[in-house]
Amino acid sequence: MQEITVHELKQWQDEGKNFQLIDIREEYEYDACNLNGTLIPMGEIIDRIDEIAKDKPVVLHCRSGSRSAAIYQVLNTQYGFTNIFNLKGGIKAYSQEIDSTLNVI
């Protein structure tokens, strides 16, 4: 599995790198705090697969990295996505290491 750390993600954000950030948490989690990614809840990923870029890096994230790791496996093995990364530790790690103002639930 390709993973990206929260520090690497922050660097991509600061550099203005062209990538897609997809938050696979539920809407209530996203509403509490988010990283300005596109919200596609885990249960909707397959129905909304056409919204996932194939021409640039895509970072998937959830609260801790486990749900996004499961979606990573599905997208990689069943749908052939090779441009995806799982955010190691999820938004929880981001809040602990990058932005402590995030209210992760």
N, C-alpha and C positions, 0 to 999 in steps of 0.2 A: 504494500500500500504506500502510495506517495503521501507524505504528510508535510505540513508546514507548521512552524512554530509561531506563537503569537508575536515574537519579535520580528520574524521574517514577514509576517502579515503587516505589521506596523510599518516596516520598511517599504513594502510594496505600496501601502497607502500614502506614506509620506513622499515617495518618489512619483506618485501618480501613475503607477504601472497599470497597463490595460489588462484588467482581469475582472471576472465576475465573482461576487460574493453571494452565496446562497445560504440563508438561515433556514434550517429545516425544523425549527422548534414550532410550537403551537402559537397561535395568534396572541393569546394572553401573555405568553413568555416574551414574545417580540415587543408587545406594547409596553411591558415593564422596562425593558432596555434592549437596545440593539446596536449593531455596528454599521447601520445604514446599508445593509445588504438587501437582496430581494427575498421576501418571505415566500417560501414554498414549503408548507408543512410536510413532514415526512409522509403522511398518508396521501398527499396529492402529487408527489414527485412523478410517478409514472404517468398520470393523467396530464401533467404539465411538462413533460419531458422536452417538448419543442421549445421551451423557454430557456433551456440550458445551452449555453454557448459551446460550440465545438471548435471554434477558431481562435480561442484564447484560453489562458488558464482559468479554471473554475475552482474556488475554494468553498467547500461545504463546511458548515459548522452547526453545532447544537450547543447544549449546555456544557457537557463535559467531553464530548468527542466520541462517545460510544454510538449514539444514534446516527451521526454523520458517517461513522466508519461502516456501519451496516449499509447505509445508502450508497456509500462509495463502492462497496463490493458489488451491489446490484448493478449500478451504472457501469462499472468496469467490466464485469464478467458477462452480464446479460445484454448490455446495450453498446458495448465497445468504446466507451469513453476512456480516452487515454490522457486527457488534459485536466483531470481532476485531482484535487488535493484535499485531504482531511485536515482540519485545524486541530492540532494536537492540544488536548485539554479543553477545547471549546471556549465559549465566551466566559466561562468561569475562570479559566487560566488568564484570559485577556484582562479580566477585571482585577485579578490578583497581581499581574505582572506589568500591565500597561496603563489601565485606567480604573483606579479604585472608586471612581464616582458611579460606575455602572451598578445598578441594583439588580443583580442576577437572582432570579427566583427559580 
